[in-house]
Amino acid sequence: MEIRRFFIAILFISLCNLGFGQRIRLESAGLTNVAFKGDVIFLKYNAPTTMRFYFMMSKPAIAPWSGLPVKGEAKLFYYKDNQEVVLVTAPFTNADWPSGGTFSQMIQKDFTVPANTVTVSNPVVDVQARWRYYKEGYPDPETTNGWTEWYYASTRPFALNPDEIPASSFSGPNSTCGESVYTITNPYKVTLENAAGIATLTSLGNNQWKVIRIGNAVGTVILRSTYEGKVFNYPIEVSSEMKGTIDGPVGIKQGWNDNYFYFKPEPGMDYTNVNWSVDSPHLITTQVDKYTFKISVPTNYPLMDKGRGDDVEIYIRSNGECGVMEKSRILRILPARPIKN
């Protein structure tokens, strides 16, 4: 398997500079068995992610250093609420240099990053690599036994895997005539697309956004949430048409009474100051309630076309914050009995 390195390699120590710097060095480090893009390591959403930490350690390969004891550790960690959270600690000793005089040696250790290390609200953490070693019987200038300080290696981001993020979901009307509020569950980068001259978007906080119509503009805009190439869309129609359907019979005969018609608004839509009408003065009509209309046809209804019947139009209108809005449909008035030729 090709080794994927995410830490920038540190330059090897030159043998001619053994009198300076650390005697035990972390030369390079990286991770395998993990999804990544560029320098970003991807973690699963709401599940643990197992990977392998590998690092190259070096020590002097000449006397007297080559025969001295080696004990140390490398670790990966990040900060959360100003507290250090250790992901893995990998110890190393003389046993990791089985050939004795080898200058450098690869060391590996598997570990698991806990679920929810990165989340929707905190999608990235910066993971650091550091190492230290224990001085025991070392010559000048490291004659004081004990642990060295932690030496810094590098930092790389661990991020929420975009292929595993939860989808954004939208709650709000499919259309607006003035302004409407939308709630987004799992919002990422939220924008309003195809909106130039049609509508504007305002963040209200608490995962809510307001779409505001510009003047009397009409069109379809897209409320969009995006994250690392993942796109979630919610189309919104901007217009002054009442959104919904008028249900009821498509034709009624002379002499038929109590024919009911119902307006069913689209989800999230509600209208005020609603009135029904029909473009025929000969029908008997009653508005039962806001969204219910009753039509009765007198027996003597004057049909213009006594063969096929006449078409009339039913209207429902709302005079609210967006001005007068309406919806209509065709109704056929039929003769009480077929006309014989």
Phi, psi and chi 1 to 4 in degrees:
 res  aa     phi    psi   chi1   chi2   chi3   chi4
   1 MET       -  134.1  177.0 -176.1  -65.1      -
   2 GLU   -67.9  133.1  179.0 -174.2   -3.1      -
   3 ILE   -81.3  127.9  -65.6  177.5      -      -
   4 ARG  -102.0  116.1  -54.4  -71.8 -170.8  176.6
   5 ARG  -100.9  134.5  -64.1 -173.0  176.6 -177.0
   6 PHE  -114.8  -11.0   77.7   98.7      -      -
   7 PHE   -95.4  137.3  -72.5  124.6      -      -
   8 ILE   -67.1  130.1  -61.2  174.1      -      -
   9 ALA   -63.4  138.6      -      -      -      -
  10 ILE   -89.4  141.3  -57.5  169.7      -      -
  11 LEU   -61.1  139.1  -67.2  176.2      -      -
  12 PHE   -64.7  149.1  -77.7   92.3      -      -
  13 ILE   -75.6  131.9  -59.1  172.1      -      -
  14 SER   -75.0  138.1  171.3      -      -      -
  15 LEU   -61.4  -24.7  -67.4  179.7      -      -
  16 CYS   -78.6   -4.6   63.3      -      -      -
  17 ASN  -113.6   27.4  -69.7  -34.8      -      -
  18 LEU   -67.3  -13.7  -71.9  177.8      -      -
  19 GLY   -82.2   -1.8      -      -      -      -
  20 PHE  -129.4  154.9  -56.6   92.1      -      -
  21 GLY    73.8 -167.8      -      -      -      -
  22 GLN   -76.1  142.3  -59.8   86.7   34.7      -
  23 ARG   -81.3  -31.6  -61.0  -52.0 -171.9  -87.8
  24 ILE  -109.8  124.9  -47.3  -63.6      -      -
  25 ARG  -125.9  142.0  -69.7  -71.4  -59.3  -92.7
  26 LEU   -88.9  108.6  174.1   63.7      -      -
  27 GLU   -85.1  -38.8  -59.0  -65.9  -12.8      -
  28 SER  -159.1  161.9   62.8      -      -      -
  29 ALA  -153.6  161.1      -      -      -      -
  30 GLY  -172.4 -174.4      -      -      -      -
  31 LEU  -134.4  147.7  -66.1  169.1      -      -
  32 THR  -129.0  173.1   60.8      -      -      -
  33 ASN    61.3   39.8  -54.7  -29.1      -      -
  34 VAL  -148.1  146.9   66.1      -      -      -
  35 ALA   -76.0  144.1      -      -      -      -
  36 PHE  -156.2  164.8   66.7   96.1      -      -
  37 LYS  -143.4  116.1 -178.8  178.9 -179.0 -179.3
  38 GLY    62.6 -125.9      -      -      -      -
  39 ASP   -94.8    2.0  -71.4  -22.2      -      -
  40 VAL   -94.2  127.3  179.0      -      -      -
  41 ILE   -92.1  127.5  -55.9  -58.2      -      -
  42 PHE   -93.2  134.3  -72.6  151.1      -      -
  43 LEU  -110.3  153.5  -59.9 -177.2      -      -
  44 LYS   -68.7  157.9  -63.9  177.4 -178.6  178.5
  45 TYR   -89.2  124.0  171.2   72.3      -      -
  46 ASN    56.9   32.2 -160.0   27.6      -      -
  47 ALA  -154.2  152.7      -      -      -      -
  48 PRO   -68.9  150.7   22.8  -31.7      -      -
  49 THR  -122.7  118.6  -54.5      -      -      -
  50 THR   -97.9  135.6  -60.6      -      -      -
  51 MET  -150.2  176.3   61.6 -172.4   75.6      -
  52 ARG  -118.0  128.2  174.2  168.2  -67.0  177.1
  53 PHE   -94.9  123.0  176.3   40.5      -      -
  54 TYR  -125.7  147.4   72.5   87.8      -      -
  55 PHE  -151.4  151.5   53.6   99.7      -      -
  56 MET  -104.6  117.3 -178.9   75.4   73.6      -
  57 MET  -104.3  146.1  -62.9  -57.9  -56.3      -
  58 SER  -126.8  151.6   67.1      -      -      -
  59 LYS  -144.4  157.1   69.8  170.2 -174.2  174.4
  60 PRO   -58.9  137.4  -23.0   34.2      -      -
  61 ALA  -105.1   15.3      -      -      -      -
  62 ILE  -122.6  156.3   59.6  174.7      -      -
  63 ALA   -66.8  149.2      -      -      -      -
  64 PRO   -86.7   -1.8   35.7  -37.8      -      -
  65 TRP   -67.0  -33.5  -64.2   93.4      -      -
  66 SER   -63.1  -24.0   56.5      -      -      -
  67 GLY  -101.2    2.5      -      -      -      -
  68 LEU   -83.8  154.3  -66.6  175.3      -      -
  69 PRO   -66.9  147.5   24.4  -34.6      -      -
  70 VAL  -124.0  127.4  174.8      -      -      -
  71 LYS  -147.5  127.6 -179.0  174.1   69.7  172.2
  72 GLY  -166.9 -175.4      -      -      -      -
  73 GLU  -156.4  145.9   57.0 -174.4   -8.0      -
  74 ALA  -115.2  152.4      -      -      -      -
  75 LYS  -147.9  155.0   69.0  175.1  178.9  178.7
  76 LEU  -114.5  135.9  -59.9 -179.1      -      -
  77 PHE  -156.6  167.9   68.6   98.4      -      -
  78 TYR  -144.5  169.4   66.5   95.4      -      -
  79 TYR  -104.9  134.4  -73.4  104.8      -      -
  80 LYS  -133.5  122.1 -179.0  178.9 -179.5 -179.9
  81 ASP    53.0   42.0  -60.4  -33.3      -      -
  82 ASN    65.3   15.0  -64.5  -40.4      -      -
  83 GLN  -113.4  140.0  -61.8  -67.3  -41.8      -
  84 GLU   -76.4  127.0 -175.8  179.5  -71.6      -
  85 VAL  -113.8  112.8  179.4      -      -      -
  86 VAL   -87.4  126.7  177.3      -      -      -
  87 LEU   -88.1  -40.5  -66.3  174.0      -      -
  88 VAL  -159.0  141.7   60.0      -      -      -
  89 THR  -121.3  126.4  -61.7      -      -      -
  90 ALA  -119.2  109.3      -      -      -      -
  91 PRO   -78.4  158.3   28.4  -32.9      -      -
  92 PHE  -143.9  147.6   53.8   87.7      -      -
  93 THR  -140.8 -175.0   66.1      -      -      -
  94 ASN   -56.0  -30.2  -74.1   86.3      -      -
  95 ALA   -63.0  -19.7      -      -      -      -
  96 ASP   -79.2   -5.1  -68.4  -57.0      -      -
  97 TRP  -117.2   71.1  -78.3  -96.3      -      -
  98 PRO   -61.6  -26.4   22.8  -34.2      -      -
  99 SER   -87.1    4.0   57.9      -      -      -
 100 GLY    76.6  -65.7      -      -      -      -
 101 GLY   -91.6    3.9      -      -      -      -
 102 THR   -62.1  136.5  -56.4      -      -      -
 103 PHE   -71.6  -45.2  175.5   67.1      -      -
 104 SER  -132.1  160.3   60.2      -      -      -
 105 GLN  -151.1  137.5 -174.6   65.6   31.2      -
 106 MET   -85.3  132.6  179.0   71.9   73.5      -
 107 ILE  -125.9  138.8  -58.4  168.6      -      -
 108 GLN  -133.0  150.2  -57.2 -178.1   70.7      -
 109 LYS  -154.7  129.3 -174.6  171.1 -176.3  178.2
 110 ASP   -80.6  147.5  -68.0  -18.8      -      -
 111 PHE  -155.7  167.5   71.3  103.6      -      -
 112 THR  -124.5  128.3  -61.7      -      -      -
 113 VAL   -84.0  124.0 -178.9      -      -      -
 114 PRO   -61.6  155.5  -20.9   32.6      -      -
 115 ALA   -59.6  149.3      -      -      -      -
 116 ASN    67.8   18.4  -59.4  -46.3      -      -
 117 THR   -62.6  -39.6  -63.5      -      -      -
 118 VAL  -117.5  146.9  -68.2      -      -      -
 119 THR  -135.8  176.8   62.5      -      -      -
 120 VAL   -61.1  -42.1  171.2      -      -      -
 121 SER   -79.4  -20.7   59.3      -      -      -
 122 ASN  -135.2   75.9 -175.4   35.5      -      -
 123 PRO   -78.4   -6.2   28.6  -34.5      -      -
 124 VAL  -140.8  136.7  178.9      -      -      -
 125 VAL  -126.8  145.4  -64.1      -      -      -
 126 ASP   -93.3  112.8  -71.0  -36.2      -      -
 127 VAL   -94.6  131.6  174.5      -      -      -
 128 GLN  -108.8  151.5  -59.5 -175.5   34.2      -
 129 ALA  -115.1  133.0      -      -      -      -
 130 ARG  -141.6  163.9  -67.4 -172.3  178.9 -179.4
 131 TRP  -150.3  160.7   87.8   97.0      -      -
 132 ARG  -151.5  166.8   65.4  176.5 -179.4  169.8
 133 TYR  -145.1  165.2   60.4   95.1      -      -
 134 TYR  -104.2  127.2 -167.5   84.2      -      -
 135 LYS   -90.7  124.1  -61.3  177.4  -68.6 -177.6
 136 GLU  -143.5  105.5 -176.0  177.3   -7.3      -
 137 GLY    72.6   25.3      -      -      -      -
 138 TYR   -79.9  148.9  -75.0   13.7      -      -
 139 PRO   -76.6  175.7   28.2  -34.3      -      -
 140 ASP   -55.0  138.0 -174.0   68.8      -      -
 141 PRO   -97.0   16.6   36.1  -35.8      -      -
 142 GLU  -106.6   53.4  -63.3 -166.2  -25.9      -
 143 THR   -81.8  -14.7   54.7      -      -      -
 144 THR   -87.6  117.8  -58.6      -      -      -
 145 ASN   -67.9  150.4  -68.4  -10.8      -      -
 146 GLY   134.5  175.3      -      -      -      -
 147 TRP   -73.5  141.6  -75.1  102.5      -      -
 148 THR   -76.3  173.8   66.0      -      -      -
 149 GLU   -68.3  167.9   61.3 -177.8  -71.3      -
 150 TRP   -78.1  125.5  -77.9  102.2      -      -
 151 TYR   -96.6  134.6  -61.4  114.7      -      -
 152 TYR   -81.1  136.7  170.3   79.9      -      -
 153 ALA  -107.2  -63.7      -      -      -      -
 154 SER  -171.0  175.9 -173.4      -      -      -
 155 THR  -133.7  138.2  -58.9      -      -      -
 156 ARG  -140.1  147.4  -76.1  -65.2  179.5  -88.6
 157 PRO   -79.7  137.8   25.1  -30.3      -      -
 158 PHE  -103.2  126.3  -81.0   29.0      -      -
 159 ALA  -129.8  157.8      -      -      -      -
 160 LEU   -64.2  128.2 -170.1   62.1      -      -
 161 ASN   -66.0  119.1 -169.2  -25.7      -      -
 162 PRO   -63.7  -21.9   22.3  -32.5      -      -
 163 ASP   -77.4   -8.0  -66.8  -32.2      -      -
 164 GLU  -123.5    5.9  -62.5 -160.2    8.4      -
 165 ILE   -69.9  150.4   61.6  170.3      -      -
 166 PRO   -69.9  147.4   24.9  -33.4      -      -
 167 ALA   -68.9  147.6      -      -      -      -
 168 SER   -75.4  137.0  -63.2      -      -      -
 169 SER  -122.9  146.9   59.1      -      -      -
 170 PHE  -117.6  141.6  -56.8   81.6      -      -
 171 SER  -129.7  121.6  175.3      -      -      -
 172 GLY   158.8  169.8      -      -      -      -
 173 PRO   -66.5  149.2   22.0  -32.3      -      -
 174 ASN   -74.9  -12.3  -59.4  112.8      -      -
 175 SER  -148.1  159.7   59.2      -      -      -
 176 THR  -144.1  145.8 -176.8      -      -      -
 177 CYS  -108.5  -12.0   63.3      -      -      -
 178 GLY  -144.4  -75.8      -      -      -      -
 179 GLU  -149.3  143.1   58.2 -178.1   50.7      -
 180 SER  -142.2  150.5  -61.6      -      -      -
 181 VAL  -104.9  136.5  174.5      -      -      -
 182 TYR  -125.0  138.1  -63.1   84.2      -      -
 183 THR  -107.8  132.4  -60.0      -      -      -
 184 ILE  -117.3  121.9  -54.4  178.0      -      -
 185 THR   -87.9  133.9  -58.0      -      -      -
 186 ASN    58.6   56.5  -58.0  -39.0      -      -
 187 PRO   -77.3  144.7   29.9  -33.7      -      -
 188 TYR  -115.5 -120.3  -57.6  107.3      -      -
 189 LYS   -86.1  114.8  179.5 -178.2  178.1 -178.6
 190 VAL  -103.0  127.9  177.2      -      -      -
 191 THR  -137.6  167.1   58.2      -      -      -
 192 LEU  -117.3  112.9 -168.5   65.1      -      -
 193 GLU   -97.0  156.9  -56.4  -62.7  -38.6      -
 194 ASN    56.5   35.4 -167.1   38.2      -      -
 195 ALA  -109.8   -2.3      -      -      -      -
 196 ALA   -58.0  121.7      -      -      -      -
 197 GLY    76.3   -1.7      -      -      -      -
 198 ILE  -109.6  -49.8  -59.9  174.9      -      -
 199 ALA  -157.4  162.0      -      -      -      -
 200 THR  -121.8  162.8   60.1      -      -      -
 201 LEU  -122.6  133.6 -177.7   68.2      -      -
 202 THR  -128.7  129.4  -59.6      -      -      -
 203 SER   -80.6  130.5  174.4      -      -      -
 204 LEU  -102.8   -4.9  -56.9  178.2      -      -
 205 GLY    80.8  171.1      -      -      -      -
 206 ASN    55.5   38.7 -162.9   30.5      -      -
 207 ASN    63.3   28.5  -69.2   -3.5      -      -
 208 GLN  -123.5  143.6  -70.6 -170.6  -42.7      -
 209 TRP  -134.8  148.5  -76.5  -98.6      -      -
 210 LYS  -113.3  129.8 -179.2 -175.9  -72.6 -173.3
 211 VAL  -100.4  125.0  174.6      -      -      -
 212 ILE  -120.7  124.0  -56.0  172.4      -      -
 213 ARG   -69.6  143.6 -175.4 -176.3 -174.4 -173.1
 214 ILE   -97.5  110.8  -61.3  174.0      -      -
 215 GLY    56.2 -130.4      -      -      -      -
 216 ASN  -106.2   23.4  -65.9  -40.1      -      -
 217 ALA   -62.0  149.6      -      -      -      -
 218 VAL  -128.7  155.0  -63.3      -      -      -
 219 GLY   152.7  178.0      -      -      -      -
 220 THR  -114.0  121.3  -60.4      -      -      -
 221 VAL  -106.1  162.5  -61.1      -      -      -
 222 ILE  -120.3  116.5  -55.1  -65.2      -      -
 223 LEU   -81.9  120.4 -173.6   58.2      -      -
 224 ARG  -127.3  139.8  175.2  172.9  -66.7  172.9
 225 SER  -122.1  125.5  174.7      -      -      -
 226 THR  -128.2  148.2   58.1      -      -      -
 227 TYR  -152.1  113.7 -178.0   84.8      -      -
 228 GLU    46.8   50.4  -66.9  -69.0  -29.5      -
 229 GLY    88.5  -13.1      -      -      -      -
 230 LYS   -85.5  130.5  -70.4  -71.1 -176.2  179.0
 231 VAL  -124.5  130.8  179.1      -      -      -
 232 PHE  -124.4  124.3  -53.8   97.4      -      -
 233 ASN  -116.5  149.2  -72.1  -28.9      -      -
 234 TYR  -139.5  103.7 -169.7   71.4      -      -
 235 PRO   -73.5  140.8   24.6  -30.9      -      -
 236 ILE  -132.3  124.0  -57.2  166.8      -      -
 237 GLU   -87.9  127.8 -172.7  172.1   -7.7      -
 238 VAL  -106.0  114.1  179.7      -      -      -
 239 SER  -168.6 -178.8   73.9      -      -      -
 240 SER  -109.9   18.5  -67.1      -      -      -
 241 GLU   -90.6  136.9 -179.1 -174.3    7.9      -
 242 MET   -65.4  130.8  -67.1 -178.3   72.6      -
 243 LYS   -98.6  116.7  -61.9  -59.0  175.5 -177.8
 244 GLY   157.7 -168.5      -      -      -      -
 245 THR  -128.5  148.5   58.6      -      -      -
 246 ILE  -102.2  111.1  -60.8  176.0      -      -
 247 ASP   -97.9  148.7  -67.5  -14.1      -      -
 248 GLY   154.0  179.4      -      -      -      -
 249 PRO   -64.0  150.2   21.6  -32.8      -      -
 250 VAL   -88.2  -16.8  -64.6      -      -      -
 251 GLY  -153.1  141.8      -      -      -      -
 252 ILE  -136.2  147.8   51.9  178.4      -      -
 253 LYS   -95.4  159.6  -67.3 -177.9  177.9 -178.2
 254 GLN   -54.2  135.0  -67.8  170.8  -49.6      -
 255 GLY    87.5   -3.1      -      -      -      -
 256 TRP   -87.0  130.6  -77.2   21.3      -      -
 257 ASN  -111.5  161.3  -63.2  -38.9      -      -
 258 ASP    55.2   58.7  -60.1  -20.2      -      -
 259 ASN   -98.6  119.9  -57.6  -81.0      -      -
 260 TYR  -101.0  143.1  -71.3   90.1      -      -
 261 PHE  -129.5  139.4  -61.6   85.0      -      -
 262 TYR  -128.2  133.4  -53.1   92.4      -      -
 263 PHE   -96.6  127.8 -179.5   66.9      -      -
 264 LYS  -115.2  102.5  -63.8 -179.1  178.8  179.6
 265 PRO   -66.0  153.6  -15.0   28.6      -      -
 266 GLU   -61.8  154.5  -73.1 -174.8   -5.3      -
 267 PRO   -53.3  132.7  -26.1   34.8      -      -
 268 GLY    88.3   -7.5      -      -      -      -
 269 MET  -100.1  140.1  -58.1  -58.8  -65.4      -
 270 ASP  -145.7  144.5 -169.8   26.4      -      -
 271 TYR  -125.3  151.5  -63.5   95.7      -      -
 272 THR  -116.4  161.7   58.6      -      -      -
 273 ASN    50.1   54.4  -58.2  -39.8      -      -
 274 VAL   -88.9  134.4  173.5      -      -      -
 275 ASN  -135.2  141.9  -67.7  -73.2      -      -
 276 TRP  -105.3  153.5  -69.5   80.8      -      -
 277 SER  -158.2  168.0   64.1      -      -      -
 278 VAL  -143.0  143.0   63.2      -      -      -
 279 ASP   -85.6   49.2   63.6   -7.8      -      -
 280 SER  -146.7  125.5  172.0      -      -      -
 281 PRO   -78.9   -5.1   30.6  -34.8      -      -
 282 HIS   -95.8   -5.5  -54.0  -68.5      -      -
 283 LEU   -91.2  148.8  -64.1  172.2      -      -
 284 ILE   -97.8  118.7  -58.0  170.2      -      -
 285 THR  -124.4  150.1   62.1      -      -      -
 286 THR  -142.5  128.2  -57.4      -      -      -
 287 GLN   -87.7  106.7 -177.4  165.6  -31.8      -
 288 VAL   -70.7  -48.8  179.5      -      -      -
 289 ASP  -152.6 -169.4   55.7   39.4      -      -
 290 LYS   -55.1  -42.5 -178.4  165.4   68.4  170.4
 291 TYR  -113.6   17.1  -68.2  145.4      -      -
 292 THR  -129.4  133.6  -51.7      -      -      -
 293 PHE  -134.1  135.2 -168.4   48.3      -      -
 294 LYS  -116.5  133.3 -176.9  174.6   72.0  172.2
 295 ILE  -125.5  133.1  -63.3  178.3      -      -
 296 SER  -121.2  142.7  -63.1      -      -      -
 297 VAL  -110.0  116.9 -173.9      -      -      -
 298 PRO   -61.2  151.7  -19.7   31.0      -      -
 299 THR   -60.2  -32.9  -57.4      -      -      -
 300 ASN   -95.9   25.1   61.2  -11.5      -      -
 301 TYR   -56.2  126.0 -176.6   91.0      -      -
 302 PRO   -79.3   95.5   28.8  -33.6      -      -
 303 LEU   -77.2  132.5  -71.0  171.2      -      -
 304 MET   -77.2  -41.3  -61.5  -66.3  -67.3      -
 305 ASP  -111.1   94.3 -174.4  -18.2      -      -
 306 LYS   -75.7   -5.3  -62.9 -179.2 -180.0 -179.2
 307 GLY   -88.7  -49.3      -      -      -      -
 308 ARG  -110.0  -10.7   63.6 -179.9  -63.9  -84.4
 309 GLY    93.9  170.7      -      -      -      -
 310 ASP  -110.7  146.5  -62.8  -18.2      -      -
 311 ASP   -96.0  132.0  -72.8  -21.7      -      -
 312 VAL  -124.3  163.8  -61.8      -      -      -
 313 GLU  -118.4  130.9 -164.1  161.0    6.6      -
 314 ILE   -96.8  135.7  -56.4  170.6      -      -
 315 TYR  -121.6  142.1  -65.0   91.1      -      -
 316 ILE  -123.7  130.2 -179.4  171.0      -      -
 317 ARG  -128.1  146.4  -66.1 -177.1  175.8   91.7
 318 SER  -126.9  130.8  170.2      -      -      -
 319 ASN  -113.1   87.6 -170.9   -0.3      -      -
 320 GLY  -122.8 -148.6      -      -      -      -
 321 GLU   -65.3  -20.1   61.2  175.6   -9.4      -
 322 CYS   -99.6   13.4  -62.2      -      -      -
 323 GLY    83.4 -158.1      -      -      -      -
 324 VAL   -82.6  123.2  177.2      -      -      -
 325 MET  -121.6  151.3  -53.2  173.0   65.1      -
 326 GLU  -149.8  163.4   70.8  174.8   27.7      -
 327 LYS  -141.4  144.4 -174.1   81.5  174.6 -179.4
 328 SER  -142.5  164.0   66.8      -      -      -
 329 ARG  -154.8  159.5   56.9  156.1  -73.7 -171.9
 330 ILE   -90.3  138.7  -61.9  -62.2      -      -
 331 LEU  -127.2  134.7  169.9   65.4      -      -
 332 ARG  -101.7  128.3  178.7  162.9  -66.4  175.5
 333 ILE   -94.5  120.9  -51.6  -60.1      -      -
 334 LEU  -105.8  153.3  -58.5  168.8      -      -
 335 PRO   -67.0  151.2   22.2  -31.6      -      -
 336 ALA   -61.2  -33.5      -      -      -      -
 337 ARG  -143.5  150.0   58.4 -177.8   58.9   85.3
 338 PRO   -56.5  145.0  -20.3   31.4      -      -
 339 ILE   -88.6  126.0  -58.5  -61.7      -      -
 340 LYS   -83.7  139.1  -64.5 -177.4  179.8  179.2
 341 ASN   -76.8      -  -66.4  -31.4      -      -
